Every structure is written in structure tokens, then in C-alpha cells.
């Protein structure tokens, strides 16, 4: 929890009057909570993640990072910030 609050402390250096910054922040937090929840529920229900191929190493390489809120939120925020 402390790392999350430390990360949010960096928002003081952002222009929070910008719609773009608010959108990136809100969307990345929302999807950062939603996507891992989907991955975790799918794994609990079926016994394997949403990515299910014959190559188990590939399944693990995709399912494990996308089950982490910090990874998904950070990746989305970075991609949106660079692309917009």
C-alpha cells in the first residue's frame, strides 16, 4: 500500500487541469483493476488463464503479468502517454 501512495505522490508534478492526464490516470487505474480481476476469476473458474495454448511457457508469460494490477495499470498509462 505504501508504494501505491508513493506513486500517487508523483501526481503533484502533473498538470491535473488537463483532460488528457485525467483520462490516462482514470482509464489506467480502472483497467488496471478490471483486467487482472478477469484473469484471476477465469483462472479460479476454469483452472487455467484466458491465454491457453499448447505452450505452457507462453501461457505463463502472458497470464502472470496480466494478473498484476500494477503491471496492467503501468503498461496502459505508459502506452497512452507515449501515443497520445
Biopython code that builds the backbone (N, CA, C, O; Angstrom):
import numpy as np
from Bio.PDB.StructureBuilder import StructureBuilder

atoms = [
    (1, "UNK", "N", (0.824, -1.192, 0.000)),
    (1, "UNK", "CA", (0.000, 0.000, 0.000)),
    (1, "UNK", "C", (0.865, 1.251, 0.000)),
    (1, "UNK", "O", (0.497, 2.258, -0.606)),
    (2, "UNK", "N", (1.993, 1.201, 0.662)),
    (2, "UNK", "CA", (2.853, 2.379, 0.726)),
    (2, "UNK", "C", (3.414, 2.738, -0.641)),
    (2, "UNK", "O", (3.576, 3.917, -0.953)),
    (3, "UNK", "N", (3.713, 1.731, -1.462)),
    (3, "UNK", "CA", (4.247, 2.040, -2.787)),
    (3, "UNK", "C", (3.194, 2.695, -3.665)),
    (3, "UNK", "O", (3.511, 3.553, -4.488)),
    (4, "UNK", "N", (1.929, 2.287, -3.487)),
    (4, "UNK", "CA", (0.858, 2.924, -4.242)),
    (4, "UNK", "C", (0.694, 4.382, -3.881)),
    (4, "UNK", "O", (0.496, 5.228, -4.752)),
    (5, "UNK", "N", (0.775, 4.670, -2.613)),
    (5, "UNK", "CA", (0.646, 6.069, -2.192)),
    (5, "UNK", "C", (1.866, 6.880, -2.598)),
    (5, "UNK", "O", (1.748, 8.069, -2.894)),
    (6, "UNK", "N", (3.030, 6.254, -2.616)),
    (6, "UNK", "CA", (4.229, 6.957, -3.085)),
    (6, "UNK", "C", (4.117, 7.250, -4.574)),
    (6, "UNK", "O", (4.517, 8.317, -5.041)),
    (7, "UNK", "N", (3.568, 6.292, -5.315)),
    (7, "UNK", "CA", (3.368, 6.507, -6.749)),
    (7, "UNK", "C", (2.361, 7.606, -7.021)),
    (7, "UNK", "O", (2.550, 8.409, -7.934)),
    (8, "UNK", "N", (1.300, 7.651, -6.243)),
    (8, "UNK", "CA", (0.309, 8.709, -6.418)),
    (8, "UNK", "C", (0.857, 10.068, -5.984)),
    (8, "UNK", "O", (0.346, 11.107, -6.402)),
    (9, "UNK", "N", (1.888, 10.060, -5.152)),
    (9, "UNK", "CA", (2.522, 11.314, -4.744)),
    (9, "UNK", "C", (3.159, 12.047, -5.912)),
    (9, "UNK", "O", (3.319, 13.267, -5.870)),
    (10, "UNK", "N", (3.525, 11.305, -6.960)),
    (10, "UNK", "CA", (4.117, 11.929, -8.139)),
    (10, "UNK", "C", (3.100, 12.727, -8.944)),
    (10, "UNK", "O", (3.479, 13.473, -9.847)),
    (11, "UNK", "N", (1.816, 12.581, -8.632)),
    (11, "UNK", "CA", (0.790, 13.335, -9.347)),
    (11, "UNK", "C", (0.896, 14.832, -9.088)),
    (11, "UNK", "O", (0.353, 15.633, -9.849)),
    (12, "UNK", "N", (1.585, 15.209, -8.032)),
    (12, "UNK", "CA", (1.747, 16.640, -7.755)),
    (12, "UNK", "C", (2.564, 17.326, -8.846)),
    (12, "UNK", "O", (2.509, 18.547, -8.990)),
    (13, "UNK", "N", (3.320, 16.546, -9.612)),
    (13, "UNK", "CA", (4.136, 17.117, -10.682)),
    (13, "UNK", "C", (3.410, 17.106, -12.027)),
    (13, "UNK", "O", (3.953, 17.580, -13.025)),
    (14, "UNK", "N", (2.188, 16.570, -12.062)),
    (14, "UNK", "CA", (1.418, 16.507, -13.304)),
    (14, "UNK", "C", (0.451, 17.681, -13.371)),
    (14, "UNK", "O", (0.063, 18.249, -12.350)),
    (15, "UNK", "N", (0.075, 18.027, -14.587)),
    (15, "UNK", "CA", (-0.934, 19.060, -14.785)),
    (15, "UNK", "C", (-2.307, 18.407, -14.686)),
    (15, "UNK", "O", (-2.820, 17.885, -15.676)),
    (16, "UNK", "N", (-2.900, 18.434, -13.507)),
    (16, "UNK", "CA", (-4.188, 17.780, -13.304)),
    (16, "UNK", "C", (-5.357, 18.604, -13.829)),
    (16, "UNK", "O", (-6.510, 18.205, -13.664)),
    (17, "UNK", "N", (-5.083, 19.746, -14.458)),
    (17, "UNK", "CA", (-6.132, 20.506, -15.132)),
    (17, "UNK", "C", (-6.316, 20.034, -16.568)),
    (17, "UNK", "O", (-7.245, 20.467, -17.250)),
    (18, "UNK", "N", (-5.441, 19.153, -17.028)),
    (18, "UNK", "CA", (-5.500, 18.645, -18.391)),
    (18, "UNK", "C", (-6.431, 17.435, -18.460)),
    (18, "UNK", "O", (-6.315, 16.501, -17.666)),
    (19, "UNK", "N", (-7.358, 17.466, -19.427)),
    (19, "UNK", "CA", (-8.271, 16.336, -19.611)),
    (19, "UNK", "C", (-7.501, 15.087, -19.998)),
    (19, "UNK", "O", (-7.854, 13.984, -19.583)),
    (20, "UNK", "N", (-6.450, 15.253, -20.792)),
    (20, "UNK", "CA", (-5.635, 14.126, -21.247)),
    (20, "UNK", "C", (-5.028, 13.387, -20.060)),
    (20, "UNK", "O", (-5.073, 12.157, -20.012)),
    (21, "UNK", "N", (-4.470, 14.109, -19.112)),
    (21, "UNK", "CA", (-3.841, 13.499, -17.942)),
    (21, "UNK", "C", (-4.894, 12.811, -17.087)),
    (21, "UNK", "O", (-4.662, 11.710, -16.589)),
    (22, "UNK", "N", (-6.044, 13.441, -16.911)),
    (22, "UNK", "CA", (-7.115, 12.836, -16.126)),
    (22, "UNK", "C", (-7.618, 11.552, -16.785)),
    (22, "UNK", "O", (-7.887, 10.563, -16.102)),
    (23, "UNK", "N", (-7.744, 11.570, -18.112)),
    (23, "UNK", "CA", (-8.204, 10.387, -18.822)),
    (23, "UNK", "C", (-7.207, 9.242, -18.681)),
    (23, "UNK", "O", (-7.594, 8.114, -18.377)),
    (24, "UNK", "N", (-5.936, 9.526, -18.899)),
    (24, "UNK", "CA", (-4.910, 8.487, -18.794)),
    (24, "UNK", "C", (-4.882, 7.913, -17.382)),
    (24, "UNK", "O", (-4.803, 6.697, -17.208)),
    (25, "UNK", "N", (-4.944, 8.764, -16.390)),
    (25, "UNK", "CA", (-4.919, 8.318, -14.996)),
    (25, "UNK", "C", (-6.142, 7.462, -14.667)),
    (25, "UNK", "O", (-6.005, 6.367, -14.122)),
    (26, "UNK", "N", (-7.320, 7.951, -14.992)),
    (26, "UNK", "CA", (-8.545, 7.221, -14.676)),
    (26, "UNK", "C", (-8.680, 5.920, -15.436)),
    (26, "UNK", "O", (-9.051, 4.894, -14.866)),
    (27, "UNK", "N", (-8.377, 5.960, -16.730)),
    (27, "UNK", "CA", (-8.516, 4.761, -17.552)),
    (27, "UNK", "C", (-7.516, 3.696, -17.142)),
    (27, "UNK", "O", (-7.856, 2.515, -17.086)),
    (28, "UNK", "N", (-6.286, 4.100, -16.856)),
    (28, "UNK", "CA", (-5.274, 3.110, -16.484)),
    (28, "UNK", "C", (-5.566, 2.508, -15.109)),
    (28, "UNK", "O", (-5.305, 1.324, -14.895)),
    (29, "UNK", "N", (-6.100, 3.291, -14.178)),
    (29, "UNK", "CA", (-6.469, 2.732, -12.871)),
    (29, "UNK", "C", (-7.653, 1.781, -13.023)),
    (29, "UNK", "O", (-7.649, 0.693, -12.447)),
    (30, "UNK", "N", (-8.668, 2.181, -13.792)),
    (30, "UNK", "CA", (-9.843, 1.329, -13.990)),
    (30, "UNK", "C", (-9.473, 0.011, -14.661)),
    (30, "UNK", "O", (-9.849, -1.060, -14.184)),
    (31, "UNK", "N", (-8.742, 0.088, -15.758)),
    (31, "UNK", "CA", (-8.357, -1.133, -16.466)),
    (31, "UNK", "C", (-7.327, -1.933, -15.675)),
    (31, "UNK", "O", (-7.278, -3.159, -15.773)),
    (32, "UNK", "N", (-6.507, -1.237, -14.893)),
    (32, "UNK", "CA", (-5.539, -1.919, -14.045)),
    (32, "UNK", "C", (-6.195, -2.740, -12.949)),
    (32, "UNK", "O", (-5.587, -3.673, -12.426)),
    (33, "UNK", "N", (-7.419, -2.405, -12.599)),
    (33, "UNK", "CA", (-8.176, -3.203, -11.640)),
    (33, "UNK", "C", (-9.062, -4.236, -12.343)),
    (33, "UNK", "O", (-9.269, -5.327, -11.812)),
    (34, "UNK", "N", (-9.582, -3.911, -13.516)),
    (34, "UNK", "CA", (-10.541, -4.778, -14.203)),
    (34, "UNK", "C", (-9.886, -5.973, -14.889)),
    (34, "UNK", "O", (-10.349, -7.103, -14.731)),
    (35, "UNK", "N", (-8.826, -5.744, -15.641)),
    (35, "UNK", "CA", (-8.197, -6.824, -16.404)),
    (35, "UNK", "C", (-7.620, -7.902, -15.482)),
    (35, "UNK", "O", (-7.874, -9.083, -15.721)),
    (36, "UNK", "N", (-6.857, -7.553, -14.443)),
    (36, "UNK", "CA", (-6.378, -8.610, -13.550)),
    (36, "UNK", "C", (-7.514, -9.360, -12.848)),
    (36, "UNK", "O", (-7.396, -10.558, -12.590)),
    (37, "UNK", "N", (-8.600, -8.673, -12.541)),
    (37, "UNK", "CA", (-9.748, -9.345, -11.924)),
    (37, "UNK", "C", (-10.311, -10.397, -12.882)),
    (37, "UNK", "O", (-10.649, -11.503, -12.461)),
    (38, "UNK", "N", (-10.412, -10.056, -14.165)),
    (38, "UNK", "CA", (-10.886, -11.014, -15.162)),
    (38, "UNK", "C", (-9.942, -12.208, -15.253)),
    (38, "UNK", "O", (-10.392, -13.354, -15.268)),
    (39, "UNK", "N", (-8.637, -11.948, -15.315)),
    (39, "UNK", "CA", (-7.659, -13.031, -15.412)),
    (39, "UNK", "C", (-7.732, -13.932, -14.179)),
    (39, "UNK", "O", (-7.702, -15.155, -14.313)),
    (40, "UNK", "N", (-7.828, -13.353, -12.988)),
    (40, "UNK", "CA", (-7.874, -14.147, -11.759)),
    (40, "UNK", "C", (-9.166, -14.953, -11.640)),
    (40, "UNK", "O", (-9.135, -16.104, -11.206)),
    (41, "UNK", "N", (-10.299, -14.366, -12.019)),
    (41, "UNK", "CA", (-11.564, -15.101, -11.955)),
    (41, "UNK", "C", (-11.607, -16.220, -12.975)),
    (41, "UNK", "O", (-12.123, -17.300, -12.686)),
    (42, "UNK", "N", (-11.076, -15.982, -14.159)),
    (42, "UNK", "CA", (-11.034, -17.017, -15.196)),
    (42, "UNK", "C", (-10.179, -18.185, -14.728)),
    (42, "UNK", "O", (-10.541, -19.346, -14.923)),
    (43, "UNK", "N", (-9.038, -17.874, -14.107)),
    (43, "UNK", "CA", (-8.148, -18.919, -13.607)),
    (43, "UNK", "C", (-8.818, -19.702, -12.478)),
    (43, "UNK", "O", (-8.693, -20.925, -12.425)),
    (44, "UNK", "N", (-9.518, -19.029, -11.587)),
    (44, "UNK", "CA", (-10.185, -19.712, -10.477)),
    (44, "UNK", "C", (-11.329, -20.590, -10.976)),
    (44, "UNK", "O", (-11.573, -21.665, -10.428)),
    (45, "UNK", "N", (-12.026, -20.140, -12.006)),
    (45, "UNK", "CA", (-13.185, -20.873, -12.507)),
    (45, "UNK", "C", (-12.784, -22.083, -13.344)),
    (45, "UNK", "O", (-13.314, -23.178, -13.154)),
    (46, "UNK", "N", (-11.847, -21.884, -14.271)),
    (46, "UNK", "CA", (-11.508, -22.947, -15.213)),
    (46, "UNK", "C", (-10.234, -23.699, -14.861)),
    (46, "UNK", "O", (-10.004, -24.791, -15.380)),
    (47, "UNK", "N", (-9.412, -23.145, -14.004)),
    (47, "UNK", "CA", (-8.165, -23.820, -13.646)),
    (47, "UNK", "C", (-6.990, -23.411, -14.495)),
    (47, "UNK", "O", (-5.867, -23.855, -14.254)),
    (48, "UNK", "N", (-7.224, -22.570, -15.488)),
    (48, "UNK", "CA", (-6.154, -22.037, -16.332)),
    (48, "UNK", "C", (-6.546, -20.632, -16.764)),
    (48, "UNK", "O", (-7.718, -20.259, -16.713)),
    (49, "UNK", "N", (-5.556, -19.859, -17.188)),
    (49, "UNK", "CA", (-5.803, -18.471, -17.552)),
    (49, "UNK", "C", (-6.494, -18.315, -18.888)),
    (49, "UNK", "O", (-6.677, -19.295, -19.610)),
    (50, "UNK", "N", (-6.883, -17.092, -19.231)),
    (50, "UNK", "CA", (-7.544, -16.837, -20.514)),
    (50, "UNK", "C", (-6.675, -17.188, -21.718)),
    (50, "UNK", "O", (-7.191, -17.606, -22.755)),
    (51, "UNK", "N", (-5.367, -17.020, -21.588)),
    (51, "UNK", "CA", (-4.465, -17.423, -22.657)),
    (51, "UNK", "C", (-4.119, -18.881, -22.403)),
    (51, "UNK", "O", (-3.400, -19.204, -21.457)),
    (52, "UNK", "N", (-4.638, -19.760, -23.257)),
    (52, "UNK", "CA", (-4.464, -21.197, -23.043)),
    (52, "UNK", "C", (-4.087, -21.847, -24.363)),
    (52, "UNK", "O", (-4.946, -22.147, -25.192)),
    (53, "UNK", "N", (-2.782, -22.062, -24.547)),
    (53, "UNK", "CA", (-2.274, -22.712, -25.750)),
    (53, "UNK", "C", (-1.562, -23.994, -25.350)),
    (53, "UNK", "O", (-1.532, -24.349, -24.171)),
    (54, "UNK", "N", (-0.987, -24.695, -26.331)),
    (54, "UNK", "CA", (-0.236, -25.908, -26.030)),
    (54, "UNK", "C", (1.107, -25.596, -25.381)),
    (54, "UNK", "O", (1.681, -26.448, -24.703)),
    (55, "UNK", "N", (1.607, -24.392, -25.583)),
    (55, "UNK", "CA", (2.889, -23.993, -24.999)),
    (55, "UNK", "C", (2.646, -23.397, -23.615)),
    (55, "UNK", "O", (2.233, -22.244, -23.498)),
    (56, "UNK", "N", (2.900, -24.176, -22.573)),
    (56, "UNK", "CA", (2.634, -23.702, -21.221)),
    (56, "UNK", "C", (3.503, -22.509, -20.850)),
    (56, "UNK", "O", (3.059, -21.616, -20.128)),
    (57, "UNK", "N", (4.739, -22.488, -21.341)),
    (57, "UNK", "CA", (5.635, -21.367, -21.038)),
    (57, "UNK", "C", (5.054, -20.066, -21.583)),
    (57, "UNK", "O", (5.194, -19.022, -20.946)),
    (58, "UNK", "N", (4.407, -20.105, -22.743)),
    (58, "UNK", "CA", (3.794, -18.904, -23.308)),
    (58, "UNK", "C", (2.587, -18.481, -22.477)),
    (58, "UNK", "O", (2.386, -17.294, -22.219)),
    (59, "UNK", "N", (1.786, -19.458, -22.060)),
    (59, "UNK", "CA", (0.632, -19.153, -21.217)),
    (59, "UNK", "C", (1.070, -18.420, -19.957)),
    (59, "UNK", "O", (0.470, -17.416, -19.572)),
    (60, "UNK", "N", (2.127, -18.931, -19.315)),
    (60, "UNK", "CA", (2.617, -18.306, -18.092)),
    (60, "UNK", "C", (3.175, -16.916, -18.349)),
    (60, "UNK", "O", (2.984, -16.009, -17.539)),
    (61, "UNK", "N", (3.868, -16.742, -19.475)),
    (61, "UNK", "CA", (4.456, -15.428, -19.784)),
    (61, "UNK", "C", (3.388, -14.363, -20.000)),
    (61, "UNK", "O", (3.650, -13.183, -19.766)),
    (62, "UNK", "N", (2.211, -14.742, -20.435)),
    (62, "UNK", "CA", (1.139, -13.767, -20.664)),
    (62, "UNK", "C", (0.204, -13.667, -19.462)),
    (62, "UNK", "O", (-0.152, -12.565, -19.043)),
    (63, "UNK", "N", (-0.194, -14.803, -18.908)),
    (63, "UNK", "CA", (-1.179, -14.808, -17.822)),
    (63, "UNK", "C", (-0.658, -14.201, -16.526)),
    (63, "UNK", "O", (-1.392, -13.492, -15.838)),
    (64, "UNK", "N", (0.602, -14.472, -16.184)),
    (64, "UNK", "CA", (1.122, -13.985, -14.901)),
    (64, "UNK", "C", (1.225, -12.461, -14.868)),
    (64, "UNK", "O", (0.723, -11.860, -13.918)),
    (65, "UNK", "N", (1.851, -11.795, -15.854)),
    (65, "UNK", "CA", (1.917, -10.328, -15.770)),
    (65, "UNK", "C", (0.545, -9.653, -15.834)),
    (65, "UNK", "O", (0.319, -8.648, -15.160)),
    (66, "UNK", "N", (-0.364, -10.195, -16.633)),
    (66, "UNK", "CA", (-1.672, -9.565, -16.753)),
    (66, "UNK", "C", (-2.594, -9.870, -15.578)),
    (66, "UNK", "O", (-3.733, -9.403, -15.544)),
    (67, "UNK", "N", (-2.110, -10.645, -14.621)),
    (67, "UNK", "CA", (-2.836, -10.855, -13.376)),
    (67, "UNK", "C", (-2.398, -9.868, -12.302)),
    (67, "UNK", "O", (-2.881, -9.923, -11.171)),
    (68, "UNK", "N", (-1.488, -8.969, -12.652)),
    (68, "UNK", "CA", (-0.967, -7.977, -11.704)),
    (68, "UNK", "C", (-1.548, -6.600, -12.016)),
    (68, "UNK", "O", (-1.464, -6.115, -13.145)),
    (69, "UNK", "N", (-2.139, -5.978, -10.993)),
    (69, "UNK", "CA", (-2.747, -4.656, -11.174)),
    (69, "UNK", "C", (-1.709, -3.605, -11.553)),
    (69, "UNK", "O", (-1.952, -2.770, -12.424)),
    (70, "UNK", "N", (-0.556, -3.650, -10.899)),
    (70, "UNK", "CA", (0.482, -2.654, -11.148)),
    (70, "UNK", "C", (1.022, -2.757, -12.572)),
    (70, "UNK", "O", (1.280, -1.739, -13.214)),
    (71, "UNK", "N", (1.194, -3.974, -13.062)),
    (71, "UNK", "CA", (1.709, -4.155, -14.419)),
    (71, "UNK", "C", (0.732, -3.614, -15.455)),
    (71, "UNK", "O", (1.117, -2.858, -16.346)),
    (72, "UNK", "N", (-0.521, -4.003, -15.334)),
    (72, "UNK", "CA", (-1.523, -3.587, -16.325)),
    (72, "UNK", "C", (-1.718, -2.076, -16.298)),
    (72, "UNK", "O", (-1.741, -1.437, -17.350)),
    (73, "UNK", "N", (-1.858, -1.503, -15.115)),
    (73, "UNK", "CA", (-2.055, -0.052, -14.995)),
    (73, "UNK", "C", (-0.855, 0.721, -15.502)),
    (73, "UNK", "O", (-1.005, 1.701, -16.233)),
    (74, "UNK", "N", (0.336, 0.287, -15.117)),
    (74, "UNK", "CA", (1.553, 0.968, -15.562)),
    (74, "UNK", "C", (1.766, 0.856, -17.056)),
    (74, "UNK", "O", (2.137, 1.833, -17.707)),
    (75, "UNK", "N", (1.533, -0.330, -17.610)),
    (75, "UNK", "CA", (1.698, -0.526, -19.054)),
    (75, "UNK", "C", (0.715, 0.337, -19.838)),
    (75, "UNK", "O", (1.094, 0.986, -20.814)),
    (76, "UNK", "N", (-0.549, 0.344, -19.411)),
    (76, "UNK", "CA", (-1.549, 1.163, -20.104)),
    (76, "UNK", "C", (-1.233, 2.650, -19.998)),
    (76, "UNK", "O", (-1.339, 3.378, -20.985)),
    (77, "UNK", "N", (-0.846, 3.104, -18.812)),
    (77, "UNK", "CA", (-0.516, 4.523, -18.637)),
    (77, "UNK", "C", (0.666, 4.907, -19.517)),
    (77, "UNK", "O", (0.665, 5.967, -20.142)),
    (78, "UNK", "N", (1.681, 4.035, -19.564)),
    (78, "UNK", "CA", (2.846, 4.330, -20.393)),
    (78, "UNK", "C", (2.467, 4.374, -21.880)),
    (78, "UNK", "O", (2.866, 5.291, -22.597)),
    (79, "UNK", "N", (1.704, 3.387, -22.333)),
    (79, "UNK", "CA", (1.319, 3.354, -23.751)),
    (79, "UNK", "C", (0.437, 4.544, -24.135)),
    (79, "UNK", "O", (0.614, 5.132, -25.202)),
    (80, "UNK", "N", (-0.507, 4.895, -23.268)),
    (80, "UNK", "CA", (-1.372, 6.032, -23.565)),
    (80, "UNK", "C", (-0.600, 7.347, -23.540)),
    (80, "UNK", "O", (-0.850, 8.233, -24.357)),
    (81, "UNK", "N", (0.329, 7.474, -22.612)),
    (81, "UNK", "CA", (1.107, 8.717, -22.514)),
    (81, "UNK", "C", (2.008, 8.886, -23.724)),
    (81, "UNK", "O", (2.167, 10.001, -24.221)),
    (82, "UNK", "N", (2.593, 7.816, -24.202)),
    (82, "UNK", "CA", (3.500, 7.907, -25.349)),
    (82, "UNK", "C", (2.720, 8.126, -26.653)),
    (82, "UNK", "O", (3.160, 8.869, -27.530)),
    (83, "UNK", "N", (1.548, 7.465, -26.770)),
    (83, "UNK", "CA", (0.840, 7.508, -28.039)),
    (83, "UNK", "C", (-0.035, 8.749, -28.222)),
    (83, "UNK", "O", (-0.306, 9.140, -29.358)),
    (84, "UNK", "N", (-0.472, 9.361, -27.157)),
    (84, "UNK", "CA", (-1.411, 10.482, -27.308)),
    (84, "UNK", "C", (-0.686, 11.771, -27.517)),
    (84, "UNK", "O", (-1.317, 12.818, -27.663)),
]
sb = StructureBuilder()
sb.init_structure("model")
sb.init_model(0)
sb.init_chain("A")
sb.init_seg("    ")
for serial, (resi, resn, name, xyz) in enumerate(atoms, 1):
    if name == "N":
        sb.init_residue(resn, " ", resi, " ")
    sb.init_atom(name, np.array(xyz, "f"), 0.0, 1.0, " ", f" {name:<3s}", serial, name[0])
structure = sb.get_structure()
